[in-house]
Amino acid sequence: MSATETSRPQENRPKAVWNKTWAQLEIGDHATIERVCLAQDLYLFAHVSGNTNPLMLPPLEDAPAPSEAPQEPVAPSMWVGSLISAVLGNLLPGPGTLYQSQSLEFQRRVHVGDRLSVTVTCREKRQEPVAVFETTVIDSEGLGVCHGTAVVEAPRHSVETPLRELPALIVDQKDHFAHLVLLAAQLPRLKTVVVCPEDHNSLSGAILSFERGLIEPILIGDPDRIAEAAQKLGADISQWKLVPVNEHRAAAACAVAMVRAGEAGAVMKGAIHSDELLAAVVKKDGGLRSRGRISHVFALDVPTLDELLFISDAAINIAPDLIAKMEITQNAIDLARACGIELPKVGILSAVETINPNIPSTLDAAILSKMAQRGQITGAIVDGPLAMDNAIDVEAARTKGITSLVAGHANVLIVPNLESGNMLAKELTFVARAEAAGLVLGALVPIILTSRADNDRARLASCALAQLYDYWLKRGTGFKGESPHKTSESP
């Protein structure tokens, strides 16, 4: 008797599994499964076992592998051995089987992409319910990977049970922010006015961004509070310029004045309310307005997506009209291109993907799409209206019969209003465990508008956005990382 199971889509698998009791077992009975080693298997095994041996994990994104690590990670031998239990527990003898012992001898290493064939063969029946199985694992070329002997307690009673559906797991394998930080660190440090870095989070974010070569901080705020925050962090900030201003609104005004005087090339929010900082930025006389509209863009590293997701506007424009949305869209496109996305795919969101005169956002979306076709919005493919599901998910778009270059592939989302955008960004952050960075665009210089709840990593990524966007503003093209030579001055 033999049984075989091959790795295949869940919907094609049998709906039930059944066993062979000790009494039914015969010498020579065998069963086989096939399994392809995936990078995700290495991450999951490391989580379960706690073994983070660098030999057995893919290298970190844009980081050199340890000197002792091979070019390709090696699958842990115990992961290979664990595949045997899947045959014993699912096929032969099947449900109800319990291990007594397992010996393993490993002949060769397994790498990501290798297809394995795992076989168990009944060699002996001892006193009920004990049975002995020969266990082998071979690769796609028929070469031995692992050999051993399993002693199990076979089930005494016949069992047929529905196939157990396991909970879905999401493994975030790519760190998009790490790439941006490494890229931005090749540029000269950006002189950045940090407004009121008077607590642990805001000051530590500035320190980390300096240490990673992104910014040259200029601190403005209450000197006593800043000194206290530095002391708690054990940080020496004596090398940085400190401008003493005790009142927050005055500190914001001072930061804007320094930028206008050419003393700094960016502004970073510290322990100050966003509206206090932005009031100084958007002031008609003496602010940092340019000819374009000021808007905010979230850049999110979402575990389920293969690239960064940009969302706008979720922080500044409360209920933008059509012209405001056009400028918001262009700002978001520019940031996406500054971050290395050559041709962003922009989804204009609404509640539905069809035009409905009773839902004004669908009309705006359709008009914005046509404006992009006619060159009034440039540098991207723009489509809408799209609902969130068919903007992001290919299957959702296909199910609804949407034919679009954007549907299912959007990496920039333009929301109908601030409320929907803010909820969307925070849901992705706190429910889907996305990491968020943010930047205010459309001013004379980048404004790093972080939340008081943001961690150091979010602040670091936001500074990287500012670096890359500053380069975009000055060059009109994204930074590729080929040539800039680091100095202490802004480019």
C-alpha positions in Angstrom: 0.0 0.0 0.0 1.3 3.5 -0.8 0.0 7.1 -0.4 1.4 10.3 -1.8 0.8 14.0 -1.1 2.4 16.8 -3.1 2.6 20.4 -1.9 -0.2 22.1 -3.8 -2.8 24.9 -3.4 -5.0 24.4 -0.3 -8.2 24.3 -2.4 -6.9 21.2 -4.2 -6.1 19.2 -1.1 -8.4 16.4 0.2 -11.1 17.6 2.6 -10.5 14.8 5.1 -7.7 12.6 6.3 -7.9 9.1 7.7 -5.5 6.6 9.3 -4.4 3.0 9.2 -4.5 1.2 12.6 -1.8 -1.0 14.0 -3.9 -4.0 13.1 -4.2 -2.8 9.5 -0.5 -2.0 9.0 1.5 -4.3 6.8 5.2 -4.6 6.4 6.2 -2.6 3.3 3.4 -0.1 3.6 4.8 3.4 2.6 3.7 6.9 2.1 5.4 10.0 0.6 5.0 13.8 0.6 6.8 16.3 -1.5 7.8 19.7 -0.2 9.7 22.7 -1.6 11.9 24.6 0.8 10.9 28.3 1.0 12.6 31.3 2.5 9.5 31.6 4.7 10.1 28.2 6.2 13.5 29.4 7.5 11.9 32.4 9.2 9.1 30.4 10.7 11.5 27.7 12.0 13.7 30.4 13.5 10.7 31.9 15.3 9.5 28.5 16.6 12.9 27.2 17.6 14.6 30.4 18.6 17.6 29.4 16.5 18.7 32.5 14.6 22.0 31.1 13.3 23.0 33.4 10.4 23.9 30.3 8.3 20.3 29.4 8.3 18.6 32.7 7.5 18.5 34.9 4.4 20.7 37.9 4.7 19.2 41.2 5.9 18.1 43.6 3.2 21.1 45.6 1.9 23.3 44.3 4.7 26.5 42.3 4.2 26.2 38.6 5.2 28.4 37.4 8.1 31.7 36.2 6.8 31.1 32.6 7.8 27.7 32.4 6.0 27.4 30.7 2.6 26.1 32.6 -0.3 22.7 30.8 0.1 21.3 30.0 3.5 21.1 26.4 4.6 17.8 25.0 5.8 18.1 23.8 9.4 18.6 20.0 9.5 15.9 19.7 12.2 13.5 21.5 9.8 14.2 18.8 7.2 13.7 16.1 9.9 10.5 17.6 11.0 8.9 16.9 7.6 8.9 13.2 8.5 6.3 13.9 11.2 4.0 15.3 8.5 3.9 11.9 6.7 3.5 9.9 9.9 0.8 12.2 11.3 -1.2 12.8 8.1 -0.8 9.7 5.9 0.8 6.6 7.5 -0.2 5.6 10.0 -2.0 8.9 10.1 -4.2 10.7 12.7 -3.6 9.4 16.2 0.1 8.5 15.7 2.5 9.3 18.5 6.3 9.3 18.4 8.4 7.2 20.7 11.8 7.9 19.0 13.4 9.2 15.8 17.0 8.7 14.6 18.3 11.0 11.8 21.5 10.9 9.7 22.0 13.9 7.4 23.9 13.3 4.1 23.6 16.7 2.4 22.3 20.2 2.9 19.1 21.7 1.7 18.7 25.3 0.3 15.8 27.5 -0.6 14.1 26.2 -3.7 15.1 22.6 -3.3 12.2 20.1 -3.8 12.2 17.3 -1.3 10.5 13.9 -1.3 9.9 12.5 2.2 9.0 8.8 2.6 8.2 6.5 5.5 8.1 2.7 5.1 6.8 0.2 7.7 9.7 -2.2 8.5 8.5 -3.9 11.7 5.5 -4.4 13.9 6.3 -4.8 17.6 3.9 -5.4 20.4 0.7 -3.5 19.8 0.6 -0.5 19.2 4.3 -0.1 18.4 5.5 0.0 14.8 8.9 0.8 13.2 9.3 2.9 10.1 12.3 3.6 7.8 12.4 7.3 7.1 14.1 8.9 4.1 14.4 12.3 2.5 15.7 12.7 -1.0 16.1 15.7 -3.3 14.7 16.2 -6.8 17.8 14.5 -8.3 17.2 11.4 -6.1 20.2 12.1 -3.9 19.9 11.2 -0.2 19.4 14.2 2.2 18.3 12.4 5.4 17.9 8.8 6.6 16.6 7.4 9.9 14.3 5.2 11.8 11.0 6.2 13.6 9.5 4.2 16.4 5.8 5.2 16.8 2.7 4.2 18.6 0.2 3.5 15.8 -3.5 4.3 16.3 -5.6 1.5 17.6 -8.9 2.8 16.2 -9.8 4.0 12.7 -10.2 7.8 12.4 -11.5 9.9 9.6 -11.3 13.6 10.4 -11.7 16.9 8.4 -8.5 18.4 7.2 -7.4 21.0 9.8 -7.3 24.6 8.3 -4.3 26.4 10.0 -4.5 30.1 10.7 -2.8 32.3 8.0 0.6 33.6 8.8 2.2 36.8 7.4 6.0 36.9 7.3 7.4 40.4 6.6 10.5 39.4 4.7 11.6 42.7 3.2 12.6 45.9 5.1 11.8 48.7 2.7 12.8 51.5 5.1 16.3 50.0 5.6 16.9 50.4 1.8 15.8 54.1 1.9 17.9 54.8 5.0 21.0 53.3 3.4 20.4 55.2 0.2 19.8 58.5 1.9 22.9 58.1 4.0 25.0 58.3 0.8 23.8 62.0 0.5 25.3 64.9 2.4 23.7 65.4 5.8 20.6 67.6 5.6 20.8 70.6 8.0 17.6 70.1 10.0 15.9 72.4 12.6 14.5 70.1 15.2 11.7 72.0 16.9 11.3 71.4 20.7 13.1 68.0 21.1 12.2 68.1 24.7 11.3 64.5 25.4 12.9 61.1 24.9 11.2 60.2 21.6 11.8 63.4 19.7 15.4 63.8 20.8 16.4 60.2 20.4 15.0 60.2 16.8 17.2 63.2 16.0 20.2 61.5 17.6 19.7 58.3 15.7 19.2 60.1 12.4 22.5 62.0 13.0 24.3 58.7 13.9 23.0 57.1 10.6 24.4 60.0 8.6 21.1 61.6 7.6 20.8 65.0 9.3 22.8 67.6 11.0 20.5 68.7 13.8 19.9 72.3 15.0 18.0 72.2 18.2 15.4 74.8 19.1 13.5 74.8 22.4 13.6 74.9 26.1 17.3 74.3 26.9 16.6 72.8 30.3 14.1 70.3 29.0 16.4 69.4 26.1 19.3 68.9 28.5 17.2 66.7 30.8 16.1 64.6 27.8 19.7 64.2 26.7 20.8 63.3 30.2 18.1 60.5 30.4 19.4 59.2 27.0 23.0 59.4 28.1 23.6 61.5 24.9 26.2 64.2 24.3 24.5 67.0 22.3 27.2 69.6 22.9 28.4 69.4 19.3 25.1 70.7 18.0 23.8 74.2 17.8 21.1 74.9 20.4 18.8 77.9 20.1 17.1 78.6 23.4 13.3 79.4 22.9 11.0 78.5 25.7 7.6 78.9 24.1 6.5 76.5 21.4 4.9 78.8 18.9 8.0 81.1 19.1 10.2 78.1 18.6 8.3 77.2 15.4 8.5 80.7 14.1 12.3 80.7 14.8 12.7 77.5 12.9 10.9 78.9 9.9 13.0 82.1 10.0 16.2 80.0 10.1 15.1 78.1 7.0 14.2 81.3 5.2 17.6 82.7 6.1 19.3 79.6 4.5 20.6 78.3 7.7 18.7 74.9 7.4 17.2 72.8 4.7 14.5 70.9 6.6 12.3 71.2 9.7 11.6 68.3 12.0 8.8 68.2 14.6 9.7 67.4 18.2 7.5 67.6 21.3 5.3 70.3 19.8 1.7 70.0 18.5 1.5 69.7 14.8 -0.9 72.6 14.5 1.5 74.9 16.3 4.3 73.9 13.9 2.2 74.0 10.8 0.7 77.4 11.6 4.2 78.9 11.3 4.9 76.8 8.1 1.7 77.8 6.2 1.7 81.5 7.3 1.2 83.6 4.2 3.8 86.2 5.2 7.1 84.8 6.5 6.1 81.1 6.2 7.4 78.4 4.0 4.7 78.3 1.4 5.7 77.7 -2.2 3.6 78.0 -5.3 2.1 74.6 -4.7 -0.3 73.2 -2.1 1.1 71.9 1.2 0.1 68.3 1.8 1.2 65.3 3.9 2.1 61.8 2.7 2.4 58.7 4.8 4.9 56.1 3.5 4.1 52.7 4.9 6.0 49.5 5.0 3.1 47.0 5.0 4.1 43.3 5.7 1.8 42.0 3.0 3.0 44.3 0.2 6.2 44.0 -1.9 6.9 47.8 -2.0 6.2 50.9 0.0 2.6 52.2 0.1 2.0 56.0 0.0 -1.2 57.5 1.4 -2.3 61.2 1.0 -3.6 63.4 2.5 -4.2 62.1 6.0 -2.9 65.0 8.1 -3.4 68.5 6.6 -6.1 69.0 4.1 -9.4 68.2 5.8 -11.9 68.2 2.9 -9.9 69.0 -0.3 -11.8 70.1 -3.4 -10.9 68.8 -6.9 -8.0 71.3 -7.5 -6.6 70.5 -4.0 -6.7 66.8 -4.8 -4.9 67.3 -8.0 -2.0 69.0 -6.1 -2.1 66.4 -3.3 -1.8 63.7 -6.0 1.1 65.4 -7.7 2.9 65.8 -4.4 2.5 62.1 -3.5 3.7 61.1 -7.0 6.8 63.2 -6.6 7.7 61.6 -3.2 7.1 58.1 -4.6 9.4 58.8 -7.5 12.0 60.4 -5.1 11.9 57.1 -3.2 12.8 55.1 -6.4 9.4 54.1 -7.8 10.0 55.0 -11.5 6.3 55.0 -12.5 3.9 55.1 -9.5 0.5 53.5 -9.9 -2.0 55.9 -8.2 -5.4 54.7 -7.0 -7.9 57.4 -6.3 -10.0 55.9 -3.6 -13.7 56.0 -2.9 -16.3 53.6 -1.4 -17.0 52.1 -4.8 -15.3 51.6 -8.1 -18.1 53.0 -10.2 -19.1 56.6 -10.8 -22.0 57.5 -8.6 -23.3 61.2 -8.7 -24.5 60.7 -5.1 -20.9 60.0 -4.0 -18.9 63.1 -4.9 -15.5 61.4 -4.4 -16.2 59.1 -7.3 -16.7 62.1 -9.6 -13.4 63.7 -8.4 -11.6 60.4 -8.9 -12.9 60.1 -12.5 -11.8 63.6 -13.3 -8.4 63.2 -11.8 -7.9 60.1 -13.9 -8.8 62.0 -17.0 -6.5 64.9 -15.9 -3.6 62.5 -15.7 -4.3 61.2 -19.2 -4.1 64.7 -20.5 -0.9 65.6 -18.7 -2.3 67.8 -15.9 -0.9 65.3 -13.4 2.4 63.9 -14.5 4.8 61.1 -13.7 2.4 58.3 -12.9 -0.5 56.1 -14.0 -3.6 57.4 -12.3 -7.0 55.6 -12.1 -10.2 55.9 -10.2 -12.6 55.6 -8.6 -11.3 52.5 -6.9 -12.4 50.9 -3.7 -9.6 49.9 -1.3 -9.9 46.2 -2.0 -9.6 46.4 -5.8 -6.9 49.1 -5.6 -4.6 46.7 -3.6 -5.7 43.2 -4.3 -5.5 41.7 -7.8 -8.1 39.0 -7.1 -10.6 41.6 -5.9 -10.1 43.6 -9.0 -10.4 40.5 -11.2 -13.6 39.4 -9.5 -15.2 42.8 -10.1 -14.1 42.7 -13.7 -12.0 45.9 -13.5 -9.5 46.3 -16.3 -6.9 48.7 -15.2 -3.1 49.1 -15.0 -3.6 50.4 -11.4 -6.2 48.1 -10.0 -4.6 45.5 -7.8 -1.2 47.2 -8.1 -1.6 50.7 -6.6 1.4 51.9 -4.6 0.0 55.4 -4.1 -3.5 55.9 -2.6 -5.3 59.3 -2.7 -8.1 59.4 -0.1 -11.3 61.4 -0.3 -10.6 63.4 2.9 -8.5 63.6 5.9 -10.7 61.5 8.1 -10.7 58.5 5.8 -6.9 58.8 5.2 -6.0 59.1 8.8 -8.1 56.1 9.7 -6.7 54.1 6.9 -3.1 54.9 7.8 -3.6 54.2 11.5 -5.5 50.9 10.8 -2.6 49.7 8.7 -0.2 50.8 11.4 -1.9 49.4 14.5 -3.9 46.5 13.1 -1.9 45.3 10.1 1.4 46.1 11.8 2.7 48.4 9.1 5.5 50.8 9.9 4.9 54.4 9.0 7.0 57.4 8.1 5.6 60.8 7.1 6.6 64.0 5.4 4.9 67.3 4.6 5.4 68.3 0.9 4.8 71.5 -1.0 6.7 73.8 1.3 10.0 75.4 0.4 11.8 72.6 2.3 10.7 69.1 3.6 8.8 69.1 6.9 9.4 66.0 8.9 6.0 65.7 10.7 6.3 62.7 13.0 3.7 61.7 15.6 4.4 61.8 19.3 3.6 58.1 19.3 6.2 57.3 16.6 9.3 55.3 17.6 12.9 56.0 16.6 12.6 53.9 13.5 9.7 55.9 12.2 11.6 59.1 12.8 14.7 57.7 11.1 12.7 56.6 8.0 11.0 60.1 7.9 14.4 61.7 7.9 15.4 59.4 5.0 12.3 60.6 3.1 13.3 64.2 3.7 16.8 63.5 2.3 15.5 61.9 -0.8 12.8 64.4 -1.4 15.2 67.3 -0.9 17.4 65.7 -3.6 14.3 65.5 -5.8 13.5 69.2 -5.3 16.9 70.3 -6.2 17.6 67.9 -9.1 14.2 67.0 -10.4 15.1 63.3 -10.4 15.4 60.5 -7.9 18.8 59.7 -6.2 20.2 56.4 -7.5 23.1 56.1 -5.2 25.9 56.3 -7.7 27.9 59.4 -7.1 27.2 61.9 -4.2 30.2 62.5 -1.9 29.4 63.0 1.8 30.1 66.5 3.3 28.5 68.3 6.2 26.6 70.7 4.0 23.3 70.3 2.3 23.5 69.8 -1.5 
